[in-house]
Amino acid sequence: MSIIDPGQLLLKIESEPHYEYPRAMQNISLTANHPEHGKVASLSAWRIVRARLGDRFYEILDEDSDELHQFSTALFDKYGNVLPHIVEPGHRSGSGVWGRELNRGMLLYVMMVYVQEKFRGQGIGSDKVLWQETQKRQIAFFRKNGFGRVGRTAFFGYSLNENHPSRRLPVEQDPANLTDEFSPPDRETAQQTFPVHYAIANETDSTVVAFIQAAYDKDPQSIHSPDGNGFTPIHIAAGSRNIAALRKLLEWDVDADLRNAANADGVTPLELLQNQMRSTRSFVETLLVDWQGYSAEELEVEYLLKQRTDQLVPASLQEYIVKNKYGCTCGACLAGWLSPRMRYRLECQAGYGRDMMPDNYDQFTHRQVASFDDFFDVQTPYIPRRFQPDFYLSFYKGYCDIFTAAYEFLHATNEVLSESAIQPYLSQDSMFYFNKGGRIAFAFDAMTSCARDESELGDGTHEETFADSEDWKSLPTCANDLQFQLVRVMLGLNPREQWGPYYRARARGLDEEMDEDSEEDFVF
């Protein structure tokens, strides 16, 4: 092994903006060169500024590489916030040294570290690495240099805060990856060794019910035995949404199995189901865009598991499906998807249009077309450019009338917003607009897009404006409060159709100037 003086190394750092999201992601490359030996080490990493990704954290990282996709979904939600089970007490939180400080600051994900073999073991390249690695030697390398496993995942993290608990954790207390403790069999072996599990995963009708009963009659322990991944039959029934098998298993005493999290995912049957529901939803929202809610099968399985584990659920399965189809957590979402806070945001945007758009009437000349380029309001850019020849005052008044109608509807009722719902609130002013081909959808596009830009996914002006408002603070919080894509789909804004604003790229919130300062930064 050659010995070199680290003081002789010349470090070179270069940054290259991401080709599509330059202000949200930059590729950082570092090389360490020696006057005699040349390049002795190099590092390549992605610098990720989550605040500029909004609710597209999954989408954008998935576009770049599968490795970044695996990283993002293992540790964070689609907003870039750490998943609850990583930081809350429980089996999957591992050492428990990581908390919600992971929601703050930028992330640095190291894709590659290279050190010439003859220089390895000298501390070169020992700084700022997060890597998905199972080799014992490499894991020891990470831990030696201050990295700690994040939860019980395959990922290691490093906090730049030297007082962070992860920096003080003894190496021997850093947990193992959950999957390292299990050895899943191949498909053929699984069918022979774990026939009950195999049947539940592959049969969904009365056949599987008879098979489970026969296995139980022969050996009652068969319905409790774990497979190579540590999953019991009721785990498999939950994960495969096998309602027939689940109902059969629930006939017996499986309470211990319902609490069992000693498996490769570290989850109970209910948690396994919910993980898969989240994964399916993120896949559809990322790649197919128009998620249509959880399936009736998923929700029935969730209902049965919650009911058996004494979690509060409605008496009726149908009521549960209606309330939970779109992920509502507050119990107050209209039709299960329009949360009180989201509705308030839309009411504000409709009110802004009603109050401010009439100030532009003076920019029109009687019986003359105005230019879109002369208008600096936030609503006009959501009118497609093809309507330029029809952009008379009467057209603009009709467009404005939709905002007025939407505001009056939202302010006077507690019903779901829709095109049909605001029809009775429209005035004669809208006739010219509709006769020329104008659509209510253009105003809905403006309202939802502007609401998102002013939310905490954008510049946060809504939260700042209403921080002291009792009307706002009194509204319950919900997982649907920032589900703008879901709301757009439910309002009829087809995600496969081109929408505004038409005067700039549709980056939506990725190009704004934002504060670079952060309280915490992490290397992953």
Sequence and secondary structure as in RCSB ss.txt:
>XXXX:A:sequence
MSIIDPGQLLLKIESEPHYEYPRAMQNISLTANHPEHGKVASLSAWRIVRARLGDRFYEILDEDSDELHQFSTAL
FDKYGNVLPHIVEPGHRSGSGVWGRELNRGMLLYVMMVYVQEKFRGQGIGSDKVLWQETQKRQIAFFRKNGFGRV
GRTAFFGYSLNENHPSRRLPVEQDPANLTDEFSPPDRETAQQTFPVHYAIANETDSTVVAFIQAAYDKDPQSIHS
PDGNGFTPIHIAAGSRNIAALRKLLEWDVDADLRNAANADGVTPLELLQNQMRSTRSFVETLLVDWQGYSAEELE
VEYLLKQRTDQLVPASLQEYIVKNKYGCTCGACLAGWLSPRMRYRLECQAGYGRDMMPDNYDQFTHRQVASFDDF
FDVQTPYIPRRFQPDFYLSFYKGYCDIFTAAYEFLHATNEVLSESAIQPYLSQDSMFYFNKGGRIAFAFDAMTSC
ARDESELGDGTHEETFADSEDWKSLPTCANDLQFQLVRVMLGLNPREQWGPYYRARARGLDEEMDEDSEEDFVF
>XXXX:A:secstr
     GGG EEEEEEEE SS TTTEEEEEEEEEETTTEEEEEEEEEEE GGGTTT HHHHHHHH HHHHHHHHHH
B TTS B HHHHSSSGGGTTS   GGGGSS EEEEEEEEE GGGTTSSTT SS       HHHHHHHHHTT EE 
TTSS EEEES TTSGGGS  GGGS   GGGG     HHHHHHH HHHHHHHH  SHHHHHHHHHHHHH GGGGT 
  TTS  HHHHHHHTT HHHHHHHTTS  HHHHH   STT   HHHHHHHHHHHHHHHIIIII       HHHHH
HHHHHHHHTT    S HHHHHHHHTT  SSS  BTTTB HHHHHHHHHHHHHHHHHGGGGGGG  TT    GGG 
 SSSGGGS GGGGGG  HHHHHHHHHHHHHHHHHHHH  S   HHHHGGG  GGGHHHHHTT  HHHHHHHHHHH
HHHHSTTTT HHHHHTTT HHHHTS   TTTT HHHHHHHTT  TTS  S TTS TT SSSS      S  EE 
